[in-house]
Amino acid sequence: MNIVSSAVSLTVDDPAASSWFFTSHLGFRETLTGDGFIALGRDDAAVDLVLTERGPERWQPQQRPADAIVVFAVTGLTTEYERLRQEGATITVPLRREPWGELMTQLRDPNGVTVQLTEWIPPATS
């Protein structure tokens, strides 16, 4: 697996309020927004942040995100997903493609840490 970047995903009640805080006070900028999330980045080596809206109606119980998620952007995610599945990793969100250009899966370590693996791919065109 080749990790090309990393992020921390924070589950919050109001992603816009947290985005305002990080952009106003800590020099982050919004890099991507979608239904219930805002991604933040910087031009230096700071870790990216993903602010995800907390809301029980958004998630199935077994897929409800933790308050913090470690996110790694990787290459070759389809192959890595199959390897992880064959090795018996605890996969909590099966491999799926999001409409904004993200192939993703989530797994959980033995201590309950949620790890998301993401590969950025061009969004499907209409």
TORPA-4810 file (N, C-alpha, C, O; in nm, 3 decimals):
<nodes>
NODE_1_0.086_-0.118_0.000_0.000_0.000_0.000_0.089_0.123_0.000_0.186_0.130_0.076_M
NODE_2_0.057_0.218_-0.084_0.130_0.344_-0.090_0.039_0.453_-0.034_-0.060_0.489_-0.097_N
NODE_3_0.074_0.507_0.084_-0.005_0.616_0.145_0.047_0.747_0.086_0.166_0.777_0.094_I
NODE_4_-0.045_0.825_0.026_-0.005_0.950_-0.037_-0.041_1.073_0.045_0.012_1.182_0.021_V
NODE_5_-0.130_1.059_0.143_-0.162_1.168_0.235_-0.243_1.110_0.350_-0.284_0.994_0.347_S
NODE_6_-0.266_1.192_0.452_-0.344_1.146_0.566_-0.433_1.259_0.615_-0.411_1.376_0.585_S
NODE_7_-0.535_1.220_0.692_-0.628_1.319_0.746_-0.686_1.263_0.875_-0.680_1.143_0.901_A
NODE_8_-0.742_1.352_0.954_-0.819_1.314_1.072_-0.961_1.359_1.045_-0.986_1.475_1.011_V
NODE_9_-1.055_1.267_1.061_-1.196_1.299_1.043_-1.258_1.318_1.180_-1.249_1.231_1.266_S
NODE_10_-1.322_1.432_1.200_-1.385_1.465_1.327_-1.536_1.470_1.307_-1.585_1.541_1.220_L
NODE_11_-1.609_1.395_1.386_-1.754_1.395_1.379_-1.805_1.502_1.476_-1.781_1.496_1.596_T
NODE_12_-1.876_1.601_1.420_-1.919_1.717_1.498_-2.066_1.747_1.471_-2.124_1.699_1.373_V
NODE_13_-2.127_1.825_1.560_-2.266_1.862_1.543_-2.286_1.963_1.429_-2.387_1.959_1.360_D
NODE_14_-2.189_2.054_1.411_-2.203_2.163_1.314_-2.073_2.179_1.235_-1.985_2.256_1.275_D
NODE_15_-2.059_2.106_1.123_-1.935_2.116_1.045_-1.902_2.259_1.002_-1.784_2.295_0.997_P
NODE_16_-2.001_2.340_0.970_-1.975_2.477_0.926_-1.911_2.560_1.037_-1.820_2.639_1.011_A
NODE_17_-1.956_2.541_1.160_-1.898_2.616_1.272_-1.753_2.574_1.294_-1.667_2.659_1.318_A
NODE_18_-1.726_2.444_1.288_-1.588_2.399_1.304_-1.501_2.446_1.188_-1.385_2.482_1.208_S
NODE_19_-1.556_2.446_1.067_-1.481_2.495_0.952_-1.445_2.642_0.971_-1.332_2.682_0.944_S
NODE_20_-1.540_2.721_1.019_-1.512_2.861_1.044_-1.397_2.876_1.143_-1.308_2.958_1.122_W
NODE_21_-1.397_2.798_1.250_-1.292_2.804_1.350_-1.156_2.774_1.288_-1.062_2.851_1.304_F
NODE_22_-1.146_2.662_1.217_-1.017_2.621_1.161_-0.970_2.714_1.049_-0.850_2.737_1.035_F
NODE_23_-1.063_2.768_0.969_-1.022_2.859_0.861_-0.991_2.999_0.915_-0.900_3.065_0.865_T
NODE_24_-1.064_3.043_1.014_-1.043_3.178_1.068_-0.922_3.188_1.159_-0.851_3.288_1.157_S
NODE_25_-0.898_3.085_1.238_-0.796_3.093_1.341_-0.668_3.015_1.312_-0.561_3.049_1.363_H
NODE_26_-0.678_2.909_1.229_-0.563_2.821_1.214_-0.512_2.808_1.071_-0.428_2.722_1.043_L
NODE_27_-0.562_2.890_0.981_-0.508_2.895_0.846_-0.548_2.783_0.752_-0.486_2.766_0.647_G
NODE_28_-0.650_2.705_0.787_-0.699_2.602_0.696_-0.788_2.667_0.590_-0.833_2.780_0.607_F
NODE_29_-0.812_2.595_0.482_-0.906_2.639_0.379_-0.994_2.521_0.342_-0.952_2.406_0.351_R
NODE_30_-1.116_2.550_0.300_-1.205_2.443_0.257_-1.157_2.391_0.121_-1.135_2.469_0.028_E
NODE_31_-1.140_2.259_0.111_-1.094_2.199_-0.014_-1.202_2.119_-0.083_-1.194_2.095_-0.204_T
NODE_32_-1.304_2.077_-0.009_-1.412_1.998_-0.065_-1.529_2.003_0.031_-1.512_1.992_0.153_L
NODE_33_-1.649_2.020_-0.023_-1.769_2.016_0.060_-1.868_1.921_-0.004_-1.870_1.904_-0.126_T
NODE_34_-1.949_1.859_0.078_-2.050_1.767_0.029_-2.163_1.759_0.129_-2.167_1.835_0.225_G
NODE_35_-2.253_1.668_0.106_-2.368_1.650_0.192_-2.321_1.601_0.329_-2.290_1.483_0.346_D
NODE_36_-2.316_1.690_0.426_-2.282_1.652_0.563_-2.134_1.649_0.595_-2.096_1.598_0.700_G
NODE_37_-2.049_1.703_0.507_-1.906_1.705_0.541_-1.837_1.823_0.475_-1.882_1.876_0.373_F
NODE_38_-1.725_1.864_0.535_-1.638_1.968_0.481_-1.494_1.920_0.502_-1.456_1.883_0.613_I
NODE_39_-1.416_1.920_0.395_-1.275_1.883_0.404_-1.192_2.010_0.408_-1.218_2.106_0.335_A
NODE_40_-1.091_2.011_0.495_-1.004_2.126_0.512_-0.860_2.086_0.487_-0.820_1.974_0.519_L
NODE_41_-0.783_2.177_0.432_-0.642_2.151_0.410_-0.561_2.278_0.425_-0.615_2.387_0.442_G
NODE_42_-0.430_2.261_0.420_-0.335_2.371_0.424_-0.229_2.343_0.318_-0.221_2.231_0.267_R
NODE_43_-0.148_2.442_0.286_-0.044_2.423_0.188_0.086_2.371_0.248_0.179_2.338_0.174_D
NODE_44_0.094_2.364_0.380_0.215_2.311_0.443_0.193_2.163_0.477_0.105_2.100_0.420_D
NODE_45_0.271_2.111_0.566_0.266_1.968_0.596_0.162_1.931_0.701_0.163_1.818_0.751_A
NODE_46_0.073_2.022_0.736_-0.030_1.991_0.836_-0.121_1.881_0.785_-0.145_1.869_0.665_A
NODE_47_-0.172_1.801_0.877_-0.266_1.696_0.842_-0.397_1.759_0.795_-0.438_1.863_0.848_V
NODE_48_-0.462_1.699_0.697_-0.592_1.747_0.652_-0.697_1.710_0.756_-0.680_1.615_0.832_D
NODE_49_-0.805_1.786_0.759_-0.917_1.759_0.849_-1.042_1.737_0.766_-1.064_1.805_0.666_L
NODE_50_-1.125_1.644_0.808_-1.256_1.622_0.748_-1.357_1.635_0.860_-1.352_1.560_0.957_V
NODE_51_-1.448_1.729_0.846_-1.551_1.754_0.946_-1.680_1.689_0.898_-1.738_1.731_0.798_L
NODE_52_-1.724_1.587_0.970_-1.842_1.511_0.930_-1.955_1.539_1.028_-1.935_1.538_1.149_T
NODE_53_-2.072_1.564_0.975_-2.188_1.595_1.059_-2.235_1.473_1.137_-2.255_1.365_1.081_E
NODE_54_-2.251_1.492_1.267_-2.306_1.387_1.352_-2.457_1.386_1.330_-2.520_1.492_1.331_R
NODE_55_-2.512_1.272_1.309_-2.657_1.263_1.291_-2.696_1.117_1.275_-2.660_1.054_1.175_G
NODE_56_-2.768_1.062_1.371_-2.799_0.920_1.367_-2.875_0.877_1.242_-2.864_0.762_1.200_P
NODE_57_-2.950_0.967_1.181_-3.026_0.930_1.062_-2.937_0.915_0.939_-2.981_0.861_0.838_E
NODE_58_-2.813_0.961_0.947_-2.721_0.955_0.833_-2.652_0.819_0.819_-2.601_0.787_0.712_R
NODE_59_-2.651_0.740_0.926_-2.567_0.620_0.928_-2.645_0.500_0.977_-2.733_0.513_1.062_W
NODE_60_-2.614_0.382_0.924_-2.664_0.258_0.982_-2.585_0.235_1.112_-2.470_0.278_1.121_Q
NODE_61_-2.645_0.170_1.212_-2.578_0.157_1.342_-2.435_0.103_1.333_-2.346_0.156_1.401_P
NODE_62_-2.409_0.001_1.254_-2.275_-0.056_1.247_-2.179_0.032_1.169_-2.058_0.010_1.172_Q
NODE_63_-2.230_0.132_1.098_-2.144_0.221_1.018_-2.131_0.360_1.079_-2.063_0.445_1.022_Q
NODE_64_-2.195_0.385_1.192_-2.189_0.516_1.256_-2.043_0.550_1.286_-1.974_0.471_1.351_R
NODE_65_-1.997_0.667_1.240_-1.855_0.698_1.258_-1.818_0.728_1.403_-1.900_0.775_1.482_P
NODE_66_-1.694_0.700_1.434_-1.640_0.738_1.564_-1.624_0.890_1.567_-1.633_0.955_1.463_A
NODE_67_-1.601_0.946_1.685_-1.579_1.091_1.693_-1.453_1.133_1.620_-1.445_1.246_1.573_D
NODE_68_-1.355_1.044_1.610_-1.232_1.073_1.536_-1.199_0.950_1.452_-1.208_0.836_1.499_A
NODE_69_-1.159_0.973_1.328_-1.123_0.867_1.234_-0.989_0.901_1.173_-0.967_1.015_1.131_I
NODE_70_-0.900_0.803_1.168_-0.772_0.822_1.100_-0.796_0.788_0.953_-0.846_0.680_0.920_V
NODE_71_-0.759_0.881_0.864_-0.785_0.864_0.721_-0.652_0.863_0.647_-0.568_0.952_0.665_V
NODE_72_-0.633_0.762_0.562_-0.517_0.755_0.475_-0.564_0.754_0.331_-0.643_0.669_0.292_F
NODE_73_-0.514_0.850_0.251_-0.535_0.845_0.106_-0.429_0.752_0.050_-0.310_0.768_0.077_A
NODE_74_-0.472_0.654_-0.027_-0.382_0.549_-0.076_-0.398_0.533_-0.227_-0.486_0.592_-0.289_V
NODE_75_-0.311_0.451_-0.283_-0.326_0.409_-0.423_-0.358_0.260_-0.423_-0.322_0.188_-0.330_T
NODE_76_-0.426_0.215_-0.527_-0.457_0.073_-0.539_-0.553_0.021_-0.435_-0.534_-0.090_-0.383_G
NODE_77_-0.655_0.097_-0.402_-0.744_0.060_-0.292_-0.821_-0.069_-0.318_-0.843_-0.146_-0.225_L
NODE_78_-0.862_-0.093_-0.440_-0.938_-0.215_-0.468_-0.856_-0.338_-0.432_-0.908_-0.431_-0.370_T
NODE_79_-0.729_-0.339_-0.469_-0.641_-0.451_-0.435_-0.620_-0.460_-0.285_-0.623_-0.569_-0.228_T
NODE_80_-0.598_-0.346_-0.220_-0.577_-0.345_-0.075_-0.701_-0.393_-0.001_-0.690_-0.464_0.099_E
NODE_81_-0.818_-0.354_-0.049_-0.943_-0.398_0.014_-0.953_-0.550_0.011_-0.985_-0.612_0.112_Y
NODE_82_-0.924_-0.610_-0.103_-0.930_-0.756_-0.114_-0.829_-0.822_-0.021_-0.859_-0.923_0.043_E
NODE_83_-0.708_-0.765_-0.012_-0.606_-0.819_0.079_-0.655_-0.813_0.223_-0.645_-0.912_0.296_R
NODE_84_-0.707_-0.698_0.264_-0.756_-0.681_0.402_-0.870_-0.777_0.432_-0.875_-0.837_0.540_L
NODE_85_-0.961_-0.793_0.337_-1.074_-0.884_0.354_-1.024_-1.028_0.371_-1.070_-1.099_0.460_R
NODE_86_-0.929_-1.069_0.288_-0.874_-1.205_0.296_-0.796_-1.227_0.426_-0.790_-1.339_0.476_Q
NODE_87_-0.735_-1.121_0.479_-0.660_-1.132_0.605_-0.750_-1.130_0.727_-0.703_-1.149_0.839_E
NODE_88_-0.880_-1.108_0.708_-0.974_-1.109_0.819_-0.984_-0.979_0.896_-1.030_-0.977_1.010_G
NODE_89_-0.941_-0.868_0.834_-0.955_-0.738_0.900_-1.103_-0.709_0.925_-1.189_-0.752_0.848_A
NODE_90_-1.131_-0.637_1.033_-1.269_-0.600_1.066_-1.309_-0.482_0.980_-1.275_-0.367_1.011_T
NODE_91_-1.380_-0.509_0.871_-1.424_-0.405_0.778_-1.564_-0.361_0.820_-1.656_-0.442_0.826_I
NODE_92_-1.578_-0.232_0.850_-1.707_-0.180_0.898_-1.786_-0.112_0.788_-1.909_-0.105_0.796_T
NODE_93_-1.719_-0.063_0.684_-1.785_-0.005_0.568_-1.723_-0.071_0.445_-1.605_-0.050_0.417_V
NODE_94_-1.801_-0.151_0.371_-1.746_-0.216_0.252_-1.700_-0.113_0.148_-1.744_0.002_0.151_P
NODE_95_-1.614_-0.155_0.060_-1.563_-0.069_-0.047_-1.680_-0.009_-0.125_-1.770_-0.080_-0.169_L
NODE_96_-1.677_0.123_-0.140_-1.783_0.190_-0.216_-1.727_0.315_-0.282_-1.626_0.371_-0.239_R
NODE_97_-1.796_0.359_-0.388_-1.756_0.479_-0.460_-1.858_0.588_-0.430_-1.978_0.569_-0.445_R
NODE_98_-1.806_0.703_-0.387_-1.892_0.818_-0.357_-1.903_0.906_-0.482_-1.812_0.906_-0.565_E
NODE_99_-2.013_0.981_-0.497_-2.033_1.059_-0.618_-1.933_1.173_-0.638_-1.919_1.223_-0.750_P
NODE_100_-1.864_1.216_-0.533_-1.770_1.328_-0.545_-1.629_1.282_-0.584_-1.536_1.363_-0.586_W
NODE_101_-1.611_1.155_-0.613_-1.482_1.108_-0.660_-1.396_1.043_-0.556_-1.275_1.064_-0.553_G
NODE_102_-1.456_0.965_-0.471_-1.383_0.898_-0.364_-1.422_0.751_-0.364_-1.540_0.716_-0.360_E
NODE_103_-1.322_0.665_-0.368_-1.340_0.523_-0.342_-1.295_0.504_-0.198_-1.186_0.547_-0.162_L
NODE_104_-1.378_0.441_-0.115_-1.343_0.435_0.027_-1.390_0.307_0.092_-1.480_0.239_0.043_M
NODE_105_-1.325_0.275_0.203_-1.366_0.169_0.293_-1.324_0.208_0.434_-1.234_0.291_0.451_T
NODE_106_-1.387_0.150_0.533_-1.347_0.173_0.672_-1.328_0.040_0.741_-1.398_-0.057_0.714_Q
NODE_107_-1.230_0.037_0.832_-1.206_-0.080_0.914_-1.179_-0.036_1.056_-1.156_0.082_1.083_L
NODE_108_-1.182_-0.131_1.147_-1.164_-0.099_1.289_-1.053_-0.187_1.345_-1.048_-0.307_1.319_R
NODE_109_-0.966_-0.125_1.422_-0.857_-0.202_1.485_-0.910_-0.270_1.611_-1.023_-0.242_1.652_D
NODE_110_-0.831_-0.358_1.673_-0.881_-0.432_1.791_-0.919_-0.344_1.909_-0.994_-0.389_1.996_P
NODE_111_-0.871_-0.220_1.915_-0.907_-0.129_2.023_-1.021_-0.035_1.987_-1.053_0.055_2.064_N
NODE_112_-1.082_-0.055_1.870_-1.195_0.027_1.829_-1.158_0.151_1.750_-1.246_0.233_1.721_G
NODE_113_-1.031_0.168_1.712_-0.991_0.284_1.632_-1.043_0.264_1.489_-1.018_0.161_1.427_V
NODE_114_-1.115_0.363_1.439_-1.166_0.357_1.303_-1.062_0.412_1.207_-1.009_0.522_1.228_T
NODE_115_-1.032_0.335_1.103_-0.937_0.375_0.999_-1.012_0.376_0.867_-1.077_0.278_0.832_V
NODE_116_-1.002_0.487_0.795_-1.064_0.497_0.662_-0.954_0.501_0.558_-0.858_0.578_0.570_Q
NODE_117_-0.968_0.419_0.456_-0.878_0.421_0.342_-0.954_0.479_0.224_-1.065_0.436_0.193_L
NODE_118_-0.892_0.578_0.158_-0.957_0.653_0.051_-0.865_0.659_-0.069_-0.745_0.678_-0.056_T
NODE_119_-0.923_0.642_-0.187_-0.850_0.668_-0.311_-0.932_0.768_-0.391_-1.050_0.747_-0.418_E
NODE_120_-0.868_0.878_-0.429_-0.938_0.982_-0.503_-0.937_0.946_-0.650_-0.831_0.925_-0.710_W
NODE_121_-1.055_0.940_-0.709_-1.070_0.906_-0.849_-1.162_1.009_-0.912_-1.241_1.071_-0.841_I
NODE_122_-1.153_1.029_-1.042_-1.242_1.128_-1.105_-1.389_1.092_-1.082_-1.426_0.976_-1.093_P
NODE_123_-1.472_1.192_-1.051_-1.615_1.165_-1.033_-1.676_1.115_-1.164_-1.629_1.150_-1.272_P
NODE_124_-1.779_1.033_-1.151_-1.852_0.987_-1.269_-1.918_1.107_-1.336_-1.975_1.193_-1.270_A
NODE_125_-1.910_1.111_-1.467_-1.972_1.222_-1.542_-2.110_1.182_-1.587_-2.138_1.064_-1.610_T
NODE_126_-2.195_1.281_-1.599_-2.335_1.254_-1.640_-2.346_1.241_-1.788_-2.455_1.218_-1.840_S
</nodes>
